[in-house]
Amino acid sequence: MKNPRRQTDLDVALLIDTACQWTRHLILGINRYKSMLASPWNLLVEPHGSADVLHLPHGWKGDGVIADIRFPDMAQELAGCGPPVVNVSDAVLPDAPDFPRVCIDRKAACEMAVAHFTERGFTHFAYIDLAGNDWDRETHRYFTGALRAAGIKECASYEAQNRAWGAPDWSIDIDALGAWLRSLPKPVAIFSWSVGREVIHACRRVGIKVPEEVALLLLAYDEIFSEVGHVPISGIVHAWEEIGYQAAERLGRLLAGKRIPARERRTRIPPVGVRTRQSTDTLAITNPVITSALGYIRENAGRALLVDEVAQHAGVSRRKLERHFLHVMGRTPADQIRHVQVERAKALLSGTNRPIPEVAEAAGFASPEYMATVFRKTLGLTPLKYRKKLHAQT
């Protein structure tokens, strides 16, 4: 009988593209887990672009694989390779092998995007589908679902036509995109996975102001690609290193001969927050009273904030401020304060381990008890149960 290989001999292949900032952070998370082992793995990774179809070397005899599995053929190939595999992609692949998976939570990211836009007063929304595949269509459904949950029924959409897989983003028809952008009611909030710089380019070509007329938020923030365009682009920040770390931890268990419980086979890590750059740094309201009040609420909701204080800042009486809010926003100033505070508390509950009293204070609630009352009223559960629900999902 062949002797089992020592742990120092373990070779782990990373089939992950290295072109994006987020994929490199994911690899750093894998490396962080590896560095904590008594006998670190030998990580095998090569530079790859996002359009590359990744394969294991022919005849490879390694011990484990962590892969960004985006294609059915890749999934089937890895299913037959022998070593255990952990998937870090959330791509929709019907009938694909059920590898353990650790990935982003796109549904939560879309909900965060809607909250980011509605806090800024947007009432017109659009989604850009670049790839035209099941993954992008599912993201579109998540986004429109989050809009409906916020009471918003309309969402325009644009799907790039006749684009081959792997074609660079700049191959999109800028003239067609610009014509569509001009047709949208303004101001409009646009959400997309990619094509951020192309949207900015199309806006400049047809004379649309960003962010005053078109605000743009991307599903995944990349610092480099955000900064190289004419306007820095806002994006959702995901816990990529945590995803990499947890994927490596699961592979470690598989390499030790352990099973992954059913509740941990699909782990979705919630987003950390929104990195606000110039592309969404605006308020989509022409009413100067509301604009002043919303900005003040957003900047000061991290403390106990009173409606009278907001009215004083906006230069009107409390009654007049409430009339303005009901007419323009469909809610009261107090509702808006609570909305911003709840979103801040949700981000702290999902992205930190801070105790509930600290979360309440940091989110601007007068007490943990009051935060619990507001959470039960708006979400149907307490802050602690909200955190436990997130942990159960991830």
Sequence and secondary structure as in RCSB ss.txt:
>XXXX:A:sequence
MKNPRRQTDLDVALLIDTACQWTRHLILGINRYKSMLASPWNLLVEPHGSADVLHLPHGWKGDGVIADIRFPDMA
QELAGCGPPVVNVSDAVLPDAPDFPRVCIDRKAACEMAVAHFTERGFTHFAYIDLAGNDWDRETHRYFTGALRAA
GIKECASYEAQNRAWGAPDWSIDIDALGAWLRSLPKPVAIFSWSVGREVIHACRRVGIKVPEEVALLLLAYDEIF
SEVGHVPISGIVHAWEEIGYQAAERLGRLLAGKRIPARERRTRIPPVGVRTRQSTDTLAITNPVITSALGYIREN
AGRALLVDEVAQHAGVSRRKLERHFLHVMGRTPADQIRHVQVERAKALLSGTNRPIPEVAEAAGFASPEYMATVF
RKTLGLTPLKYRKKLHAQT
>XXXX:A:secstr
      GGG EEEEE   SSHHHHHHHHHHHHHHHTSSS  EEE     TT      TT   SEEEE   SHHHH
HHHHTS S EEE      TT     EEEE HHHHHHHHHHHHHHTT   EEEEESS SHHHHHHHHHHHHHHHHT
T    EEEE  S  TT  GGGS HHHHHHHHHHS SSEEEEESS HHHHHHHHHHHT  TTTTEEEEESS  HHH
HHSSSS  EEEE  HHHHHHHHHHHHHHHHTT    GGGSEEEE   EEE  GGG S     HHHHHHHHHHHHH
TTS   HHHHHHHHTS HHHHHHHHHHHTSS HHHHHHHHHHHHHHHHHHH    HHHHHHHTT S HHHHHHHH
HHHHSS HHHHHHHHHHH 
